[in-house]
Amino acid sequence: MHLPVAILAGGLATRLRPISERIPKVLVEVAGRPFAEHQLELLHEHGLRRAVFCVGHLGEQVEAALGDGARFGFALGYSFDGPTLLGTGGALRRALPLLGEAFLVLYGDAYLQCDYQAVAQAFLQSGKLGLMTVFRNDDQWDRSNVIFADGQIQRYDKQQRIPAMRHIDYGLGALRAEVFGRYPADQPLDLATIYQDLLAEEQLAGFEVSQRFYEIGSHAGLEATQRYFAQRKGFGC
């Protein structure tokens, strides 16, 4: 089963102002190209061929820039936020007709070098309703928010962090569409809430990755990502 990927790209990107006031975050230039192009190129390298951008703020620019995805070897779809913003979970629920019964999900500001096919396989073999990838961060690049031991997520909380949390939500997950049936359609819903609810029900699988994440959600993150691509280009990779 080849899973599509939902790319969450509908936020206002307030931490990236003033850059994000006139251009959506996924189109911010990194190493001479819109960030989304780097993201799609990476996903294509890992065998993914279908993606749905969940867009909102300046979303028309994203569709105009990326089109149907053919030049990237992708079939791209777009799901636009409605008049009321319903959060990351709400954006996914709105995109379900384009995603099908199971899908990967990642943030539109994240560059994640991991084995996407292994993640998808682990999710499908787990038999659970969701999966979260985790990375041992030790508060190095962001605040850790996960306790992960013996191959399992034992605690996840982005608000109330404790010293025992050494891992972080890496930014790539997987979900089954049936998860969304339990939540009111007209109420805001955050992806983190979905993960926490699934964890409480022992329906959240965990998958540990080994390479650090890069992100462009903040000016510091954008600068670090720019440096990474500049260094990689310098080594001819």
C-alpha positions in Angstrom: 0.0 0.0 0.0 1.6 3.3 -1.1 0.5 6.0 1.3 0.0 9.6 0.2 1.4 12.4 2.4 -0.5 15.3 3.8 1.7 18.4 4.1 0.4 20.9 6.7 1.1 24.3 5.2 -1.8 26.5 6.3 -0.4 28.4 9.2 0.1 32.1 9.5 3.9 31.6 10.1 3.9 34.5 12.7 7.4 33.6 13.9 8.7 34.1 10.4 7.4 37.7 9.9 8.0 39.9 8.1 9.0 37.3 5.4 5.7 35.4 5.7 3.5 38.5 5.4 3.6 38.3 1.6 4.7 34.8 0.8 3.6 31.5 2.4 6.2 29.7 4.5 6.5 26.7 2.1 7.6 29.1 -0.7 10.3 30.9 1.3 13.5 30.6 -0.7 16.1 28.2 0.6 19.3 27.7 -1.4 17.8 29.5 -4.4 14.6 27.5 -4.6 11.2 27.5 -2.8 11.4 25.3 0.3 8.5 23.1 -0.9 10.6 22.1 -3.9 13.3 20.8 -1.7 10.7 18.9 0.4 9.1 17.3 -2.6 12.5 16.3 -4.0 13.3 14.6 -0.8 10.0 12.8 -0.6 10.4 11.7 -4.2 13.8 10.2 -3.4 12.1 8.1 -0.8 9.5 6.7 -3.1 6.5 8.9 -2.4 4.4 10.0 -5.3 1.2 11.5 -4.0 0.9 14.5 -1.7 -1.9 16.9 -0.6 -1.0 20.4 0.6 -3.3 21.6 3.4 -3.1 25.3 2.8 -4.7 28.5 4.1 -2.8 31.8 4.4 -1.8 32.7 0.8 -2.5 29.2 -0.3 -3.3 30.2 -3.8 0.4 31.1 -4.2 1.3 27.5 -3.3 -1.0 26.0 -5.9 0.2 28.5 -8.6 3.9 27.7 -7.8 3.7 23.9 -7.6 0.8 23.1 -9.9 -0.2 19.5 -10.4 3.2 18.3 -9.3 4.1 16.6 -12.6 7.5 18.3 -12.9 8.4 16.9 -9.5 7.2 13.4 -10.3 4.2 13.9 -8.0 0.5 14.0 -8.2 -0.4 17.0 -6.0 -3.7 18.0 -4.6 -4.7 21.0 -2.5 -7.1 21.3 0.4 -8.0 24.9 1.4 -9.0 26.0 4.9 -12.6 27.1 5.2 -13.7 30.5 6.6 -13.1 29.3 10.1 -9.6 28.1 11.1 -9.9 24.6 12.7 -6.3 23.8 13.4 -3.9 21.2 12.1 -6.2 18.4 12.9 -9.1 20.2 11.3 -7.1 20.8 8.2 -6.4 17.1 7.9 -10.0 16.2 8.4 -11.0 18.6 5.6 -8.4 16.9 3.3 -9.6 13.4 4.0 -11.5 13.0 0.6 -8.1 13.5 -1.1 -6.1 11.4 1.3 -8.1 8.2 1.6 -8.1 5.7 4.5 -4.5 6.0 5.7 -1.8 8.6 5.1 1.5 10.1 6.3 1.5 13.6 7.6 4.3 16.1 8.0 4.7 19.8 8.6 5.3 22.1 5.6 8.3 23.8 7.3 10.2 20.6 8.0 13.0 18.9 6.1 13.2 15.4 7.5 15.8 13.0 6.2 14.5 9.5 7.2 13.3 6.3 5.7 9.7 7.2 4.8 9.0 3.8 3.5 10.1 2.2 6.7 7.9 4.6 8.6 4.9 3.7 6.5 5.6 0.0 6.8 6.0 0.2 10.6 2.6 2.0 10.8 0.8 -0.5 8.6 2.3 -3.5 10.4 1.5 -2.0 13.9 -2.2 -2.3 13.3 -2.7 1.0 15.3 -4.6 4.1 14.3 -1.6 6.4 14.4 2.2 6.6 14.5 4.6 9.3 15.6 8.3 9.5 14.6 10.6 10.6 17.4 14.2 11.7 17.6 16.5 11.8 20.6 16.9 15.6 20.8 18.0 16.1 24.4 16.8 19.7 24.1 19.5 20.4 21.6 17.6 21.9 18.7 14.2 22.4 20.4 12.6 21.4 23.6 12.1 17.7 24.0 8.5 16.6 24.5 8.5 12.8 24.4 9.4 9.9 26.7 10.4 7.0 24.4 11.6 3.7 25.8 11.6 0.1 24.7 10.4 1.1 21.3 7.3 2.8 22.7 6.0 6.3 23.3 5.3 6.5 27.0 4.4 10.2 27.3 3.9 13.1 24.9 3.2 16.6 26.0 4.2 19.8 24.2 3.0 22.1 27.0 4.1 20.4 30.3 7.6 19.1 29.6 9.6 17.2 32.2 13.3 16.4 32.5 12.7 12.7 31.6 11.7 13.8 28.1 14.8 13.2 25.9 13.0 12.7 22.6 11.0 15.1 20.4 8.1 14.7 18.0 10.1 14.6 14.8 7.4 16.1 12.7 6.4 13.1 10.6 3.5 10.8 11.5 0.8 8.5 10.1 -2.9 8.3 10.7 -6.0 6.4 9.7 -8.9 8.4 8.5 -11.3 6.7 11.0 -9.6 8.6 13.8 -11.3 11.8 12.9 -14.9 10.4 13.3 -14.7 10.9 17.1 -14.2 14.6 16.9 -16.9 17.3 16.3 -16.6 18.5 12.7 -17.1 22.2 13.6 -14.6 22.4 16.5 -10.9 23.3 16.3 -8.7 20.3 16.5 -4.9 20.1 16.9 -2.8 17.2 15.7 -1.1 17.1 19.0 -4.5 16.4 20.7 -5.0 13.5 18.3 -1.6 12.0 19.2 -2.3 12.4 22.9 -5.7 10.8 22.7 -4.3 7.8 20.6 -1.5 7.4 23.1 -4.0 7.2 26.0 -5.8 4.5 24.1 -2.6 2.6 23.3 -3.3 3.3 19.6 -0.1 5.3 18.9 2.9 3.5 17.5 6.4 5.0 17.8 9.3 5.0 15.3 12.7 6.4 16.2 14.8 8.1 13.6 18.5 8.9 13.8 19.1 12.1 11.8 18.3 15.6 13.1 15.5 17.7 11.7 15.8 21.0 9.9 12.9 23.5 9.9 12.1 26.9 8.6 9.4 27.8 11.1 11.5 30.5 12.7 14.3 32.9 11.6 16.9 30.8 13.5 15.6 27.6 11.9 15.6 29.2 8.5 19.2 30.3 9.0 20.3 26.8 10.1 18.5 25.2 7.1 20.2 27.7 4.8 23.6 26.8 6.2 22.9 23.1 5.8 22.0 23.4 2.2 25.0 25.7 1.6 27.3 23.1 3.2 25.8 20.3 1.3 26.3 22.1 -2.0 29.9 22.9 -1.0 30.6 19.2 -0.7 29.0 18.5 -4.1 26.1 16.5 -2.8 
